[in-house]
């Protein structure tokens, strides 16, 4: 299964989610933008598409 996901948040929550995505093998900036309308793009380069799930705990 392949596809796209849009996650909208701000501040500390974006930072924490970014750290967990990177820990699960996703590639993207360590710190997403902090200013209004900034964003970070994260890609999963696993064979076969996206991981089955992402733990955000």
C-alpha positions in Angstrom: 0.0 0.0 0.0 1.4 3.4 -1.0 0.0 6.8 -0.5 0.4 10.2 1.1 -0.5 11.5 4.5 -0.9 15.1 5.6 -0.4 15.9 9.3 -1.1 19.4 10.5 0.1 20.5 14.0 2.3 23.0 15.5 5.2 23.6 17.9 6.3 20.9 20.2 3.8 18.3 18.8 5.4 18.7 15.3 8.9 18.2 16.8 7.8 15.1 18.7 6.1 13.5 15.7 9.1 14.3 13.5 11.4 12.5 16.0 9.2 9.4 16.0 8.9 9.3 12.3 12.7 9.4 11.9 13.1 6.7 14.6 10.8 4.5 12.5 13.0 4.9 9.4 11.4 7.9 7.7 13.6 10.5 6.1 13.1 14.2 6.6 14.2 17.2 8.7 15.1 16.6 12.3 13.3 19.8 13.3 10.2 20.8 11.2 9.7 24.6 10.7 8.6 26.7 13.7 7.2 29.7 11.8 3.7 30.1 10.4 3.0 28.0 7.4 6.3 26.2 7.5 6.3 22.4 7.1 8.5 19.4 6.9 8.3 16.6 4.3 9.0 13.0 5.4 9.4 10.1 3.1 9.4 6.4 3.8 11.9 4.6 1.6 11.0 1.1 2.8 10.8 -1.6 0.1 7.2 -2.1 -0.8 5.9 1.4 0.2 4.8 2.7 3.6 5.4 0.9 6.9 2.4 -0.9 8.2 2.1 1.4 11.1 3.9 4.2 12.9 4.1 4.2 16.7 3.6 7.7 18.1 4.1 6.7 21.8 
